[in-house]
């Protein structure tokens, strides 16, 4: 399936989920993507805040989110979680 996926620079910290959330626009529709603070720490260490860590590794995480979206990896709420 050919999907147009864009990532506007709109990330935020979600305290309830202890995750950095970010938006993907998929053929004009908004999809919420997220990665937990714990997953960021395992991948990249704890040298900075989760939001700063996300921003430093944005391109790799957006590539991974694109693959997950293409694979249809949304949860029951329609979110894409990176592990």
FIKOLZA-1660 file (N, C-alpha, C; in steps of 0.1 Angstrom, whole numbers, plus 5000, padded with zeros to 4 digits):
% residues 83
   i   px   py   pz ch aa at
   1 5009 4988 5000  A  X  N
   1 5000 5000 5000  A  X CA
   1 5009 5012 5000  A  X  C
   2 5006 5022 4991  A  X  N
   2 5014 5034 4990  A  X CA
   2 5007 5045 4999  A  X  C
   3 5015 5048 5010  A  X  N
   3 5009 5058 5019  A  X CA
   3 5019 5070 5020  A  X  C
   4 5013 5082 5020  A  X  N
   4 5021 5094 5022  A  X CA
   4 5021 5096 5037  A  X  C
   5 5033 5096 5043  A  X  N
   5 5034 5098 5058  A  X CA
   5 5044 5110 5060  A  X  C
   6 5039 5120 5068  A  X  N
   6 5046 5132 5072  A  X CA
   6 5046 5133 5087  A  X  C
   7 5057 5139 5092  A  X  N
   7 5058 5141 5106  A  X CA
   7 5061 5156 5109  A  X  C
   8 5050 5163 5113  A  X  N
   8 5052 5177 5117  A  X CA
   8 5060 5177 5130  A  X  C
   9 5067 5187 5133  A  X  N
   9 5075 5188 5145  A  X CA
   9 5065 5192 5157  A  X  C
  10 5057 5182 5161  A  X  N
  10 5048 5184 5172  A  X CA
  10 5049 5173 5182  A  X  C
  11 5059 5173 5190  A  X  N
  11 5061 5162 5200  A  X CA
  11 5058 5168 5214  A  X  C
  12 5053 5160 5223  A  X  N
  12 5050 5164 5236  A  X CA
  12 5052 5153 5246  A  X  C
  13 5054 5157 5259  A  X  N
  13 5055 5147 5269  A  X CA
  13 5041 5144 5275  A  X  C
  14 5038 5131 5276  A  X  N
  14 5025 5127 5281  A  X CA
  14 5028 5120 5295  A  X  C
  15 5025 5127 5305  A  X  N
  15 5028 5122 5319  A  X CA
  15 5020 5110 5322  A  X  C
  16 5008 5109 5318  A  X  N
  16 4999 5097 5321  A  X CA
  16 5006 5084 5316  A  X  C
  17 5011 5085 5304  A  X  N
  17 5017 5073 5298  A  X CA
  17 5032 5072 5299  A  X  C
  18 5038 5083 5305  A  X  N
  18 5053 5084 5307  A  X CA
  18 5059 5081 5293  A  X  C
  19 5055 5089 5283  A  X  N
  19 5059 5087 5270  A  X CA
  19 5060 5100 5262  A  X  C
  20 5069 5100 5252  A  X  N
  20 5069 5111 5243  A  X CA
  20 5060 5107 5232  A  X  C
  21 5050 5116 5229  A  X  N
  21 5041 5114 5218  A  X CA
  21 5044 5123 5206  A  X  C
  22 5041 5119 5194  A  X  N
  22 5043 5127 5183  A  X CA
  22 5033 5123 5172  A  X  C
  23 5031 5132 5163  A  X  N
  23 5020 5131 5153  A  X CA
  23 5026 5126 5139  A  X  C
  24 5019 5117 5133  A  X  N
  24 5021 5114 5119  A  X CA
  24 5009 5117 5111  A  X  C
  25 5011 5123 5100  A  X  N
  25 5000 5126 5091  A  X CA
  25 5001 5115 5080  A  X  C
  26 4990 5107 5079  A  X  N
  26 4990 5096 5070  A  X CA
  26 4979 5098 5060  A  X  C
  27 4983 5102 5048  A  X  N
  27 4973 5106 5037  A  X CA
  27 4963 5116 5043  A  X  C
  28 4968 5125 5051  A  X  N
  28 4960 5136 5056  A  X CA
  28 4954 5133 5069  A  X  C
  29 4954 5121 5074  A  X  N
  29 4948 5117 5087  A  X CA
  29 4958 5117 5097  A  X  C
  30 4955 5122 5109  A  X  N
  30 4964 5122 5120  A  X CA
  30 4965 5109 5128  A  X  C
  31 4977 5104 5130  A  X  N
  31 4979 5092 5138  A  X CA
  31 4989 5096 5149  A  X  C
  32 4985 5092 5162  A  X  N
  32 4994 5095 5173  A  X CA
  32 5004 5084 5174  A  X  C
  33 5017 5087 5175  A  X  N
  33 5027 5078 5178  A  X CA
  33 5034 5081 5191  A  X  C
  34 5040 5071 5197  A  X  N
  34 5045 5073 5211  A  X CA
  34 5057 5063 5213  A  X  C
  35 5066 5067 5222  A  X  N
  35 5076 5059 5227  A  X CA
  35 5078 5062 5242  A  X  C
  36 5079 5051 5250  A  X  N
  36 5079 5053 5264  A  X CA
  36 5093 5059 5268  A  X  C
  37 5093 5065 5280  A  X  N
  37 5106 5070 5286  A  X CA
  37 5115 5058 5288  A  X  C
  38 5110 5047 5292  A  X  N
  38 5118 5035 5295  A  X CA
  38 5124 5030 5282  A  X  C
  39 5117 5030 5271  A  X  N
  39 5122 5025 5258  A  X CA
  39 5133 5035 5253  A  X  C
  40 5131 5048 5255  A  X  N
  40 5141 5057 5251  A  X CA
  40 5154 5055 5260  A  X  C
  41 5152 5053 5272  A  X  N
  41 5164 5051 5281  A  X CA
  41 5172 5038 5277  A  X  C
  42 5165 5028 5274  A  X  N
  42 5172 5015 5270  A  X CA
  42 5179 5017 5257  A  X  C
  43 5174 5025 5248  A  X  N
  43 5180 5027 5235  A  X CA
  43 5192 5037 5236  A  X  C
  44 5189 5048 5243  A  X  N
  44 5199 5059 5242  A  X CA
  44 5205 5064 5255  A  X  C
  45 5201 5057 5266  A  X  N
  45 5207 5061 5279  A  X CA
  45 5198 5072 5285  A  X  C
  46 5202 5076 5297  A  X  N
  46 5194 5086 5305  A  X CA
  46 5202 5099 5306  A  X  C
  47 5209 5103 5296  A  X  N
  47 5217 5116 5296  A  X CA
  47 5209 5128 5296  A  X  C
  48 5197 5128 5290  A  X  N
  48 5189 5139 5289  A  X CA
  48 5174 5136 5292  A  X  C
  49 5165 5146 5291  A  X  N
  49 5151 5143 5293  A  X CA
  49 5146 5135 5282  A  X  C
  50 5135 5128 5284  A  X  N
  50 5129 5120 5273  A  X CA
  50 5126 5128 5260  A  X  C
  51 5121 5140 5262  A  X  N
  51 5118 5149 5251  A  X CA
  51 5130 5153 5243  A  X  C
  52 5140 5157 5250  A  X  N
  52 5153 5160 5244  A  X CA
  52 5159 5148 5237  A  X  C
  53 5159 5137 5243  A  X  N
  53 5164 5124 5237  A  X CA
  53 5156 5121 5224  A  X  C
  54 5143 5123 5224  A  X  N
  54 5135 5121 5212  A  X CA
  54 5139 5130 5201  A  X  C
  55 5141 5143 5205  A  X  N
  55 5145 5153 5195  A  X CA
  55 5158 5150 5189  A  X  C
  56 5167 5145 5197  A  X  N
  56 5181 5142 5192  A  X CA
  56 5181 5130 5182  A  X  C
  57 5171 5121 5183  A  X  N
  57 5170 5109 5175  A  X CA
  57 5157 5108 5167  A  X  C
  58 5152 5120 5164  A  X  N
  58 5139 5121 5157  A  X CA
  58 5139 5114 5144  A  X  C
  59 5149 5115 5136  A  X  N
  59 5149 5109 5122  A  X CA
  59 5148 5094 5123  A  X  C
  60 5156 5088 5132  A  X  N
  60 5155 5073 5133  A  X CA
  60 5141 5069 5138  A  X  C
  61 5136 5076 5148  A  X  N
  61 5123 5072 5154  A  X CA
  61 5112 5074 5144  A  X  C
  62 5112 5085 5136  A  X  N
  62 5102 5087 5126  A  X CA
  62 5103 5076 5115  A  X  C
  63 5115 5072 5111  A  X  N
  63 5116 5061 5102  A  X CA
  63 5110 5048 5107  A  X  C
  64 5112 5045 5120  A  X  N
  64 5107 5033 5126  A  X CA
  64 5091 5034 5127  A  X  C
  65 5086 5046 5130  A  X  N
  65 5072 5048 5131  A  X CA
  65 5066 5047 5117  A  X  C
  66 5072 5052 5106  A  X  N
  66 5067 5050 5093  A  X CA
  66 5066 5035 5089  A  X  C
  67 5076 5027 5093  A  X  N
  67 5075 5013 5090  A  X CA
  67 5064 5006 5098  A  X  C
  68 5062 5010 5111  A  X  N
  68 5051 5005 5119  A  X CA
  68 5037 5009 5113  A  X  C
  69 5036 5021 5109  A  X  N
  69 5023 5025 5102  A  X CA
  69 5021 5017 5090  A  X  C
  70 5031 5015 5081  A  X  N
  70 5029 5007 5069  A  X CA
  70 5025 4993 5072  A  X  C
  71 5030 4988 5084  A  X  N
  71 5027 4974 5088  A  X CA
  71 5014 4973 5095  A  X  C
  72 5007 4984 5098  A  X  N
  72 4994 4983 5104  A  X CA
  72 4996 4980 5119  A  X  C
  73 5006 4986 5126  A  X  N
  73 5008 4982 5140  A  X CA
  73 5002 4991 5150  A  X  C
  74 4990 4996 5147  A  X  N
  74 4983 5005 5156  A  X CA
  74 4976 4996 5167  A  X  C
  75 4976 5002 5179  A  X  N
  75 4969 4995 5190  A  X CA
  75 4954 4997 5189  A  X  C
  76 4947 4993 5199  A  X  N
  76 4932 4994 5199  A  X CA
  76 4927 5008 5199  A  X  C
  77 4936 5017 5204  A  X  N
  77 4932 5032 5204  A  X CA
  77 4936 5038 5191  A  X  C
  78 4943 5031 5182  A  X  N
  78 4948 5037 5170  A  X CA
  78 4961 5043 5171  A  X  C
  79 4968 5041 5182  A  X  N
  79 4982 5047 5184  A  X CA
  79 4992 5037 5179  A  X  C
  80 5003 5042 5175  A  X  N
  80 5015 5034 5171  A  X CA
  80 5025 5036 5182  A  X  C
  81 5029 5025 5189  A  X  N
  81 5039 5025 5199  A  X CA
  81 5052 5019 5195  A  X  C
  82 5063 5027 5197  A  X  N
  82 5076 5021 5194  A  X CA
  82 5081 5015 5206  A  X  C
  83 5087 5003 5205  A  X  N
  83 5092 4996 5217  A  X CA
  83 5107 4997 5218  A  X  C
% end
